[in-house]
């Protein structure tokens, strides 16, 4: 194997490892946000009385923020993945 072949192989390996690492990290964040979202939905379902409306509204806002974070992570992952495929 020539030095050039080795460098090309190493660069390809490094990019694959970076993508795998990013994918694992983003999956972990997505799973965490999904679980948090599920917990908030369950909590909202339990809040039915009128005095709990304020707490329910706060949970709804928090749930919306979690959804936005998930969208940001998906967009970020797509950008990074597209960028890495250029090399």
C-alpha positions in Angstrom: 0.0 0.0 0.0 1.5 3.3 -1.0 1.6 6.4 1.2 -1.1 8.0 -1.0 -3.4 5.0 -0.7 -2.9 4.9 3.0 -3.7 8.7 3.3 -6.9 8.3 1.2 -7.9 5.2 3.2 -7.2 7.0 6.5 -9.2 10.1 5.4 -12.1 7.9 4.4 -11.9 6.0 7.7 -11.7 9.2 9.7 -14.8 10.7 7.9 -16.8 7.5 8.5 -15.8 7.5 12.2 -16.8 11.1 12.5 -20.1 10.4 10.9 -20.7 7.4 13.2 -19.7 9.4 16.2 -22.1 12.2 15.2 -24.8 9.8 14.5 -24.5 8.1 17.9 -24.5 11.4 19.6 -27.4 12.8 17.7 -29.4 9.6 18.3 -28.8 9.8 22.0 -30.0 13.4 22.1 -33.0 12.6 20.0 -33.9 9.6 22.2 -33.5 11.8 25.3 -35.7 14.6 23.8 -38.2 12.0 22.7 -38.5 10.5 26.2 -38.8 13.9 27.7 -41.5 14.8 25.2 -43.4 11.5 26.1 -43.1 12.3 29.8 -44.5 15.8 29.3 -47.4 14.4 27.3 -48.3 12.0 30.0 -48.1 14.7 32.6 -50.4 16.9 30.5 -52.9 14.1 30.3 -53.0 13.8 34.1 -53.7 17.5 34.6 -57.5 17.9 34.1 -58.8 20.2 36.8 -59.2 24.0 36.3 -56.6 24.9 38.9 -54.0 22.9 37.0 -54.5 24.8 33.8 -51.5 27.0 34.4 -49.3 24.1 35.0 -50.7 22.4 31.9 -50.0 25.5 29.8 -46.4 25.6 31.1 -46.0 21.9 30.1 -47.5 22.6 26.7 -44.9 25.4 26.1 -42.1 23.1 27.3 -43.3 20.4 25.0 -43.3 22.8 22.1 -39.7 23.8 23.0 -38.7 20.1 23.0 -40.2 19.7 19.5 -38.3 22.7 18.3 -35.0 21.2 19.7 -35.7 17.9 17.9 -36.2 19.8 14.6 -32.9 21.8 15.2 -31.0 18.5 15.9 -32.5 16.9 12.7 -31.6 19.9 10.6 -28.1 20.0 12.2 -27.5 16.3 11.5 -28.6 16.7 7.9 -26.3 19.6 7.4 -23.3 17.8 8.9 -24.0 14.6 7.0 -24.3 16.5 3.7 -21.1 18.4 4.4 -19.2 15.3 5.2 -20.3 13.5 2.0 -18.6 16.3 0.0 -15.2 14.9 1.0 
